Amino acid sequence: MKPISFEDLSGKVCVITGGAGVLGVEMVKALASVNVKIAIADINKEVADKVAAEIAAESGATIIGIEANVLDKASLQKAKAEINEKLGPIEILINCAGGNHPTATTKVEQMDDDSINHLEDTFYGLEMDGFDKVFALNFKGTLLPTMVFTLDMLKAKKGVVLNISSMNSYKPLTKIPAYSAAKASINNFTEWLAVHLAKVGIRVNAIAPGFFITNQNRFLVLDEKTGGFSPRGQKIVNNTPMGKFGDPQDLNGALLFLLSDISSFITGIVIPVDGGYSAFGGV
């Protein structure tokens, strides 16, 4: 029997959107460690180029930065053409672009008699422009890249899509309705697309990270003055059985497993990587 490994990933071409973010960078490092050829697709090409060069120098892997707006199909089509020219047909897509924004966040966790007099701090005060942008970035920013970057997989009748969901998709956090709703949509879309593409050889799965400190949530979970956890950040730790935030590297096992042929009969699932958060009832 041949030893189980991730050797089948070596030399494959992968596009990762949002690959220059905190979680994305660690995913790129993991992919580089098994010799995947990587295109980091980001709206900020300068940042994508910088991350690509740094990780390529460390690992020896082939990594390029590509300018791409996940909400603009024409931009994605242009990016695909460049990736095909430089790396070849795309075999793996990781939809990692996403994030939250203060304009789509309520100031209070729950309404009470006092907040009725301050509706601007509640659900009723949400800015629709901010809500739309957060929802679009997380949901359409997965939908559109999938439409474009899986076309090579259709021709080959083989490929893998990995979406990045969130614990918010299962148990929505207070304050962030747009982000939570969008991530719930990612789970549904992952299942729907997995069925839609199952007979043409493309697998579609997702990872649902628990709580990791990223550039998008830093303002919510850390105290700017002390550098420690905010009350909200401490509440998250208290409700995570392992008692800590995740390290971005904690995603790598699930990442490589779902991308590899080791999981060739797995499609349409969402794997929590959450330190036990989803299993804990709070008591």
Helices and strands as residue ranges (DSSP letters): G 7-9, E 13-17, H 22-33, E 37-42, H 45-59, E 63-67, H 73-86, E 92-95, G 102-104, G 115-117, G 119-121, G 123-125, H 128-135, I 136-140, H 141-149, H 151-156, E 159-164, G 167-169, H 177-197, G 198-200, E 202-209, H 218-221, H 231-238, G 248-251, H 252-259, G 261-263, E 270-273, G 277-279
